[in-house]
Amino acid sequence: MRKLLNTLYVTMPDAYLARDGENVLIKIENEIKFRVPVHNLEGIVCFGFAGASPGLMHLCCERGVALSFLTGYGKFMGRVTGRVSGNILLRKNQYRWAENDLITIRLAKHFIAAKIINSRAVLHRAVRDHPHTVDTMLLTNIMKSMANMVKQLEKAKDLQIIRGLEGQAANLYFSGFNQLILTQKDSFCMTGRNRRPPLDRINALLSFLYTLLTHEVVAALESIGLDPQAGFLHRDRPGRASLALDVMEELRPHFADRLAITLINRNQINSDGFVIKENGAVVMDDKTRKEVLIAWQKRKQEEIIHPYLDEKVSLGLVPYIQAMLLARHVRGDIEDYPPFFWR
């Protein structure tokens, strides 16, 4: 089993990344502020415009440490990676499968069925844990409708129908999301899922967490040898990690949505940590972003019983496990791809 390593998040805009032997250095005005051995890292994510020396990039490529650059608000800008891992036969089969309608429809159903079921589980937990606080009738009706959509999904004959059902299920799910917010209700109120840019604090938080999850899934797929851009549900588009978006669907509710709810309900973040821009876009300030990153790292350390392997694993390893299972299916080692279902 892969060892869960750390991801280094660099949020200081004036930071510069450098190399000293086998160590990663973070410098500010030529003063070393932080040093970490590269063998302790699986990824580095830089927010803002932190620079990186060619030597540091070379070290990351040599050691298989993904180096990603994002804007201060979490928009992906670029990524430095080393040589492609895995063997060419795996990727060639992946490309053939991506052009096969029967295979893409079957796998797309798996991704979306898991997403809907895991989203229902988030709602069900709120009804179970807070029956006297949430609108149980509203959430129960939403869950029933989502369950019906899973049944419709089984009969879907093309990707357009699958995408349509996914969109309907997502709209239903987010229509009940405000019920999950138990504190700070006036400050954190969702009027529907929106992005590019997010127009309320919950959407800003979710978009940031989805960006972090994207980084994890892309790194997992690349480490296994799959091409993150050749997807089955999400079609080819230059620069889009379509396969990563496919796999993310089943992971969003448990990884990102539940963490967002926890951060708000435990008052770990508050409305003062968000800034409303002139165009209506809502973004997190530096302090809140750091708080979210700390919570994200802790979340990855939590242990669960993986539903397919039936083994105790760290939550942060789940993207790698799902990538491994998908690769095994593409190679023909297992009959079908088992998506991640949150118990």
C-alpha positions as CSV (number, residue, x, y, z in Angstrom):
1,M,0.0,0.0,0.0
2,R,1.2,3.5,-0.9
3,K,2.4,5.6,2.1
4,L,0.5,8.8,2.6
5,L,3.0,11.6,2.4
6,N,2.5,15.4,2.9
7,T,1.4,18.1,0.5
8,L,3.3,21.4,1.0
9,Y,1.0,24.4,0.6
10,V,2.7,27.7,0.0
11,T,0.4,30.6,0.6
12,M,2.9,33.5,1.1
13,P,2.9,35.6,-2.1
14,D,6.5,36.7,-1.7
15,A,7.8,33.2,-1.1
16,Y,10.5,31.7,-3.3
17,L,11.1,27.9,-3.6
18,A,14.6,26.7,-3.9
19,R,16.7,23.5,-3.5
20,D,19.4,22.5,-1.1
21,G,20.5,19.0,-1.9
22,E,17.5,16.8,-1.2
23,N,15.6,19.5,0.7
24,V,12.9,22.0,-0.4
25,L,13.5,25.5,0.9
26,I,11.0,28.3,1.2
27,K,12.7,31.7,1.2
28,I,11.4,35.2,1.8
29,E,13.8,38.0,0.9
30,N,16.6,35.4,0.7
31,E,16.0,34.3,4.3
32,I,15.2,30.6,4.8
33,K,11.8,30.3,6.5
34,F,11.1,26.6,6.0
35,R,13.0,23.5,5.1
36,V,11.6,20.0,4.4
37,P,13.2,16.8,2.9
38,V,11.7,16.1,-0.5
39,H,11.2,12.4,0.4
40,N,8.5,13.6,2.9
41,L,6.4,15.2,0.1
42,E,4.1,14.0,-2.5
43,G,3.1,17.4,-3.8
44,I,3.7,21.2,-3.6
45,V,0.9,23.6,-4.3
46,C,1.8,27.3,-4.6
47,F,-0.9,30.0,-4.2
48,G,-0.2,33.4,-5.6
49,F,2.9,34.1,-7.6
50,A,5.6,32.2,-5.6
51,G,8.7,31.6,-7.8
52,A,10.6,28.4,-8.0
53,S,14.2,27.8,-9.0
54,P,15.1,25.5,-11.9
55,G,16.9,23.3,-9.4
56,L,13.8,22.9,-7.3
57,M,11.8,22.0,-10.4
58,H,14.4,19.4,-11.4
59,L,14.3,17.9,-7.9
60,C,10.5,17.6,-8.0
61,C,10.6,16.0,-11.4
62,E,13.3,13.5,-10.3
63,R,11.4,12.5,-7.1
64,G,7.9,12.5,-8.6
65,V,6.7,15.4,-6.5
66,A,3.9,17.3,-8.4
67,L,4.5,21.1,-8.3
68,S,1.3,23.1,-9.0
69,F,0.8,26.8,-9.3
70,L,-2.6,28.4,-8.5
71,T,-3.7,32.0,-8.2
72,G,-4.3,33.3,-4.7
73,Y,-7.9,32.4,-5.1
74,G,-7.4,28.8,-6.1
75,K,-7.6,29.0,-10.0
76,F,-5.3,26.5,-11.6
77,M,-2.4,28.1,-13.6
78,G,0.1,25.3,-14.3
79,R,1.9,22.2,-13.2
80,V,5.4,20.8,-13.4
81,T,5.7,17.1,-13.6
82,G,8.5,14.6,-14.5
83,R,8.4,11.7,-16.9
84,V,5.1,9.9,-17.5
85,S,4.8,6.9,-15.2
86,G,3.1,3.6,-16.0
87,N,3.4,1.7,-19.2
88,I,2.3,2.7,-22.7
89,L,0.0,-0.2,-23.0
90,L,-2.2,1.0,-20.1
91,R,-2.6,4.4,-21.7
92,K,-3.2,3.1,-25.2
93,N,-6.0,0.9,-23.8
94,Q,-7.4,3.9,-21.9
95,Y,-7.5,5.9,-25.2
96,R,-9.3,3.1,-27.0
97,W,-11.8,2.8,-24.2
98,A,-12.5,6.6,-24.2
99,E,-13.6,6.2,-27.8
100,N,-15.9,3.2,-27.1
101,D,-19.5,4.3,-26.4
102,L,-20.5,1.2,-24.5
103,I,-17.5,1.5,-22.2
104,T,-17.8,5.2,-21.6
105,I,-21.5,4.9,-20.8
106,R,-20.9,2.1,-18.3
107,L,-18.1,3.9,-16.5
108,A,-19.9,7.2,-16.5
109,K,-22.8,5.5,-14.8
110,H,-20.5,4.2,-12.1
111,F,-19.0,7.7,-11.4
112,I,-22.4,9.5,-11.3
113,A,-24.2,6.7,-9.3
114,A,-21.6,6.9,-6.6
115,K,-21.8,10.7,-6.6
116,I,-25.6,10.7,-6.1
117,I,-25.5,7.9,-3.5
118,N,-22.7,9.7,-1.6
119,S,-24.5,13.0,-1.8
120,R,-27.6,11.3,-0.4
121,A,-25.5,10.0,2.5
122,V,-24.5,13.6,3.4
123,L,-28.1,14.6,3.6
124,H,-29.1,11.4,5.5
125,R,-26.4,12.1,8.1
126,A,-27.9,15.5,8.8
127,V,-31.4,14.0,9.2
128,R,-30.0,11.3,11.5
129,D,-27.8,13.5,13.6
130,H,-30.0,16.6,13.8
131,P,-33.7,15.5,13.3
132,H,-35.0,18.4,15.4
133,T,-32.9,21.1,13.7
134,V,-33.1,20.4,10.0
135,D,-36.2,20.2,7.8
136,T,-36.4,16.4,7.8
137,M,-39.4,16.4,5.4
138,L,-37.6,18.5,2.8
139,L,-34.4,16.5,3.0
140,T,-36.3,13.1,3.0
141,N,-38.1,14.2,-0.2
142,I,-34.9,15.2,-1.9
143,M,-33.3,11.9,-0.9
144,K,-36.2,10.0,-2.4
145,S,-36.0,11.9,-5.7
146,M,-32.2,11.3,-5.8
147,A,-32.7,7.6,-5.2
148,N,-35.2,7.5,-8.1
149,M,-32.5,9.2,-10.3
150,V,-30.1,6.3,-9.5
151,K,-32.7,3.9,-10.9
152,Q,-33.1,6.1,-14.0
153,L,-29.4,6.1,-14.4
154,E,-29.3,2.4,-14.8
155,K,-31.5,2.6,-17.9
156,A,-29.6,5.5,-19.5
157,K,-28.5,4.8,-23.0
158,D,-26.2,7.7,-23.8
159,L,-23.9,10.2,-22.1
160,Q,-26.3,13.2,-22.5
161,I,-28.9,11.5,-20.5
162,I,-26.4,10.6,-17.8
163,R,-25.1,14.2,-17.7
164,G,-28.7,15.4,-17.5
165,L,-29.5,13.2,-14.5
166,E,-26.3,14.3,-12.8
167,G,-27.3,17.9,-13.2
168,Q,-30.8,17.3,-11.9
169,A,-29.4,15.4,-8.9
170,A,-26.9,18.1,-8.2
171,N,-29.6,20.8,-8.3
172,L,-31.7,18.8,-5.9
173,Y,-28.8,18.2,-3.5
174,F,-27.7,21.8,-3.3
175,S,-31.4,22.9,-2.9
176,G,-31.2,21.3,0.5
177,F,-27.6,22.3,1.4
178,N,-28.6,25.3,3.5
179,Q,-30.3,22.8,5.9
180,L,-26.9,21.4,6.7
181,I,-25.6,24.7,7.9
182,L,-26.5,24.7,11.7
183,T,-24.6,27.9,12.7
184,Q,-23.8,31.2,11.0
185,K,-26.9,30.7,8.8
186,D,-27.2,34.4,7.8
187,S,-23.5,34.5,6.7
188,F,-23.4,31.2,4.9
189,C,-26.4,30.9,2.7
190,M,-26.3,29.1,-0.7
191,T,-28.6,30.3,-3.4
192,G,-27.6,27.5,-5.7
193,R,-24.3,26.2,-7.0
194,N,-22.3,28.8,-8.9
195,R,-18.7,29.3,-9.8
196,R,-16.4,31.2,-12.1
197,P,-16.8,33.3,-10.0
198,P,-18.5,32.0,-6.9
199,L,-21.1,34.5,-5.7
200,D,-21.5,33.5,-2.0
201,R,-19.3,32.3,0.8
202,I,-20.3,28.6,0.6
203,N,-19.7,28.5,-3.1
204,A,-16.3,30.1,-2.6
205,L,-15.4,27.5,0.0
206,L,-16.6,24.6,-2.1
207,S,-14.8,25.8,-5.2
208,F,-11.5,26.1,-3.2
209,L,-11.9,22.6,-1.8
210,Y,-12.7,21.1,-5.2
211,T,-9.5,22.7,-6.5
212,L,-7.6,20.9,-3.8
213,L,-9.3,17.6,-4.6
214,T,-8.5,18.1,-8.3
215,H,-4.8,18.3,-7.4
216,E,-5.0,15.1,-5.4
217,V,-6.8,13.1,-8.1
218,V,-4.6,14.3,-11.0
219,A,-1.5,13.4,-8.9
220,A,-3.0,10.0,-8.2
221,L,-3.9,9.2,-11.8
222,E,-0.4,10.3,-13.0
223,S,1.3,8.2,-10.4
224,I,-0.6,5.1,-11.5
225,G,0.1,5.7,-15.2
226,L,-3.3,6.9,-16.4
227,D,-3.7,10.0,-18.5
228,P,-5.7,12.5,-16.4
229,Q,-7.0,14.3,-19.5
230,A,-8.6,11.3,-21.3
231,G,-11.9,10.9,-19.6
232,F,-15.1,8.9,-20.1
233,L,-17.9,11.1,-18.7
234,H,-16.1,14.5,-19.2
235,R,-15.1,14.7,-22.8
236,D,-11.8,15.9,-24.3
237,R,-11.0,19.6,-24.0
238,P,-7.5,21.0,-24.3
239,G,-6.1,21.7,-20.8
240,R,-8.9,20.0,-18.9
241,A,-8.2,17.0,-16.7
242,S,-11.3,15.1,-17.8
243,L,-10.5,11.7,-16.2
244,A,-9.7,13.5,-12.9
245,L,-13.1,15.2,-13.1
246,D,-14.7,11.8,-13.7
247,V,-13.1,10.3,-10.6
248,M,-13.7,13.4,-8.5
249,E,-17.5,13.0,-8.9
250,E,-17.7,10.2,-6.5
251,L,-15.3,11.8,-4.0
252,R,-16.7,15.4,-3.8
253,P,-19.4,14.7,-1.2
254,H,-17.2,13.0,1.4
255,F,-14.0,14.9,0.8
256,A,-15.1,18.4,0.2
257,D,-18.8,19.0,1.0
258,R,-18.6,17.4,4.4
259,L,-15.5,19.3,5.3
260,A,-17.1,22.6,4.2
261,I,-20.1,21.9,6.5
262,T,-17.8,21.0,9.4
263,L,-15.7,24.2,9.0
264,I,-18.8,26.4,9.1
265,N,-20.7,24.5,11.9
266,R,-17.7,24.4,14.2
267,N,-17.0,28.1,13.6
268,Q,-13.5,27.4,12.3
269,I,-14.2,30.0,9.7
270,N,-16.5,33.0,9.7
271,S,-17.9,35.6,7.3
272,D,-15.1,38.0,8.1
273,G,-12.7,35.7,6.2
274,F,-14.4,36.4,2.9
275,V,-14.0,39.4,0.6
276,I,-16.7,40.5,-1.9
277,K,-15.2,42.0,-5.1
278,E,-16.7,44.7,-7.2
279,N,-17.9,42.2,-9.8
280,G,-19.7,40.2,-7.0
281,A,-17.2,37.4,-6.8
282,V,-16.5,36.1,-3.3
283,V,-13.0,35.0,-2.3
284,M,-11.3,33.9,0.9
285,D,-8.7,36.0,2.6
286,D,-5.2,34.5,3.5
287,K,-6.1,33.7,7.1
288,T,-9.2,31.7,6.1
289,R,-7.4,30.0,3.3
290,K,-4.7,28.8,5.7
291,E,-7.3,27.5,8.1
292,V,-9.0,25.5,5.3
293,L,-5.7,24.1,4.2
294,I,-4.9,22.9,7.8
295,A,-8.3,21.3,8.0
296,W,-7.8,19.6,4.6
297,Q,-4.5,18.1,5.7
298,K,-6.0,16.8,8.9
299,R,-8.9,15.4,7.0
300,K,-6.6,13.4,4.8
301,Q,-5.1,11.7,7.9
302,E,-8.5,10.4,9.0
303,E,-8.9,6.6,8.7
304,I,-11.8,4.8,7.1
305,I,-12.6,1.2,6.0
306,H,-12.3,1.2,2.2
307,P,-15.6,-0.3,0.9
308,Y,-14.0,-2.4,-1.8
309,L,-10.7,-3.4,-0.2
310,D,-12.3,-3.8,3.2
311,E,-9.1,-2.4,4.8
312,K,-8.4,0.5,7.1
313,V,-6.8,3.3,5.1
314,S,-6.1,7.0,5.4
315,L,-8.7,9.1,3.6
316,G,-5.9,10.8,1.7
317,L,-5.1,7.5,0.0
318,V,-8.5,7.0,-1.4
319,P,-7.8,8.9,-4.7
320,Y,-4.8,6.7,-5.2
321,I,-6.8,3.5,-4.5
322,Q,-9.5,4.5,-6.9
323,A,-6.9,5.3,-9.6
324,M,-5.3,1.9,-9.0
325,L,-8.6,0.1,-9.2
326,L,-9.5,2.0,-12.4
327,A,-6.0,1.1,-13.9
328,R,-6.5,-2.6,-13.0
329,H,-9.9,-2.6,-14.7
330,V,-8.4,-0.9,-17.9
331,R,-5.6,-3.6,-17.9
332,G,-8.2,-6.3,-17.5
333,D,-7.1,-7.5,-14.1
334,I,-10.6,-6.9,-12.5
335,E,-13.9,-7.3,-14.3
336,D,-15.4,-3.9,-13.5
337,Y,-14.4,-0.6,-11.8
338,P,-15.7,-0.4,-8.2
339,P,-16.5,3.3,-7.4
340,F,-16.1,4.7,-3.9
341,F,-19.2,4.5,-1.8
342,W,-19.1,6.2,1.6
343,R,-20.5,4.0,4.4
